Amino acid sequence: MGVKGLHSYIESNSDFLKTRWFRESKLIIDGSSLYYSLYLRSHIDQAHGGDYSGFDKTVTQFFRNLRMCDIQPYVVIDGGDDVSGIKFHTLKTRCQERIRRANRLSKGGSGEIIPILMKNVFKQILRKLGVPFIQCLAEADWETAALANEWNCPVLSNDSDFYIFSNRGGYLPIDHFQWRKVSHKSTAKKFIISKWFGFKNLCSAFNRMNKQLLPLFAIILGNDYTKLDKSALPNFSKFSTRPGGTAQIDGLLMWLSRFPNPKEAINALLSPLGNQRSENLNTAINHGMAAYQLNPSSIAQFFISGEPQGRTPGPLENLPDWSLKPLAEGKLASTVIEVLTLQRVMLNFQVEDFGLSSSSETSRPIRQVMYGVLLCTRRQKVGKRSRSSGEELEHSVEEFDRTGTMLTSSMVPAVLPQCVATNLHLDSLWEEPQHLRLQVVLEALGVSSIAASLQVPEGLQLAVYVTCYWIKHATPKPRAEMFWALLTGLVFGHLSRELQAEQELQPVMASQWQSCLKDSYTLNQLLNHPVPEPELAWLYCGTLVHGAAHELKRGIEPESFLAGAPVTIALYRNLQAAVEHELDDDFIKKMRTRTWITEVPVDELSKTFTRLMDEDEDEPQSMMDDKALEETCSVRVRHKTKCRNTKSRSTKQDQGKFQ
């Protein structure tokens, strides 16, 4: 949600935002606003698919600083899309804008976009830090405001709707929340300097206006849910005493302040219109205003006792009973809600080559299996017997993806592996045997279970499966150097996590791989993790794989890149053997054949990687190895050519050691 132009208007008037020393309080946090702000305002990579480990550090520091000030955070995260369909046009408009921003970034232009695994990573970090959070069944704005009002504490967000909700505890805009600088005065108690908005400040400035007029103000001005025909409304700027771009908003507030309550204001607004037009507008206005009326929150009980919020009548009744708690705990993706209630999914968009097909096309077969599990396994009554709907009925989901730079939709059939079609039932999905749930994941990715002899850490098993799938399905086919760089990134991320070291250089890989990872993670999560859950922040982080691939194209051997750290070479070989175990001889040959050869100072790059594995946390990130990397990357490519098989890094005999 959001009220058009209101944020700028509030910012332009210093009387509406008061400086506060914020401490020793509960704080209800709009989770979506927070992870957007923390990522985009922390100068973390956007153009190469994301830097999740850098985001992990930022989020960790944010909540650490809150604790220093005795602030108790409660995070509320959006769930599924609006099931009423009222906001559908707005959702499509925003998706189209994300496509445009991603396209601009792909060409070196400006823009802001968060990577596609962000919400999953954010929930994992909150769980790791022990921060209380809930994933709502629908949009979280109303629940956030209602909970804050109930607990008489402020909301932290960047959504202008919180200027309207009239929450008793007020509203703290994230842009003015100086969380990076914890301060203290004469006392030992620490605080965070912030700007605080209270609805009384706004109402007092306009003849002590009735706060119940604020929702009407938002509806007339325009928000995401209510679109009024503005041609039927007065030109409110003529009532303003402030010229300029905010005159319309200021004039509307001046006009509303004449009336003691919304009813009289609505009558004055609609009286010049004809009966039919007046009736239609009146219905739209009253429906829109109801969205701002705060009643007791339905999520407070979750933070107290762990009980999830109940379903409201309508499409949400399609959610199985067992799913409510894991959805609230963020252990199921909100995509589950959208598929079961709307049979519609808005896909994520990322920075990629917009001259090619969407990266989501590569992972579509994985999503089709997820749709099958959700839609084709529900027991339905037929006469006196029950059956799985997958036996006779066909289901599909409308997917919104991109074609070129345009948002398009297509109907995607739900698919369920035949070997489990009659054995899985949605109403008891998490109670099914682990081997049955694992079989669904393995068949969706077209892989066999990783043998214990291959020595792949649990946290990397899903990444190995995804890599096998990606190699087989990516278009165009990945080059050997990208495969090697991808494994290098997985090794680096895993060992960095294990060592809890502070590193600067991090992995980026093809956008198709990340799409496959996201959809595989969601399917695995839906099936209650038959494959061990990976820590996503350390699987895909930023610039290492693009950087490593660039260096590998210049002739360096992957094991030379990992020189000086035997444990990294051993893990690299294990991962390579596990992937190649799933490939035929032709694929193995391609994955061992260098496609680019140039001269490269191998020792310099090896030193760079060794320095990155250093556990010294005291060196400022901005100074870390910039000169070495710049010098390493400055050597120009002298020539590029196809070549015959180079010396293999893992022969058939080598594979035998890991089987």
Secondary structure, 3 states (H helix, E strand, C coil): CCECCHHHHHHCCHHHCEEEEECCEEEEEEHHHHHHHHHHCCCCCCCCCCCHHHHHHHHHHHHHHHHHCCEEEEEEECCCCCCCCCCHHHHHHHHHHHHHHHHHHHCCCCCCCCCCCHHHHHHHHHHHHCCCEEECCCCCHHHHHHHHHHHCCCEEECCHHHHCCCCCCCEEEHHHCCCCCEEECCCCCEEEEEEEECHHHHHHCCCCCCHHHHHHHHHHHCECCCCCCHHHCCCHHHHCCCCCCCHHHHHHHHHHCCCCCHHHHHHHHHCCCCHHHHHHHHHHHHHHHHCCCCCCCCCHHHHHHCCCCCCCCCHHHHCCHHHHHHHHCCCCCCHHHHHHHHCEEECCCCCCCCCCCCHHHCCHHHHHHHHHHHHCCCEEEECCEEEEHHHCCCCEEEEEEEECCEEEEEEEECCCCHHHCCCCCHHHHHHCCHHHHHHHHHHHHCCCCCCHHHCCCHHHHHHHHHHHHHHHHCCCCCCHHHHHHHHHHHHHHHHHHHHCCCCCCCCCCCHHHHHHHHHHHHHHHHCCCCCCCCCHHHCCCCCHHHHHHHHHHCCCCHHHHCCCCHHHHHHHHHHHHHHHCCCCHHHHHHHCCCCCCCCCCHHHHHHHHHHHCCCCCCCCHHHCCHHHHHHHCCCCCCCCCCCCCCCCCCCHHHHHCCC
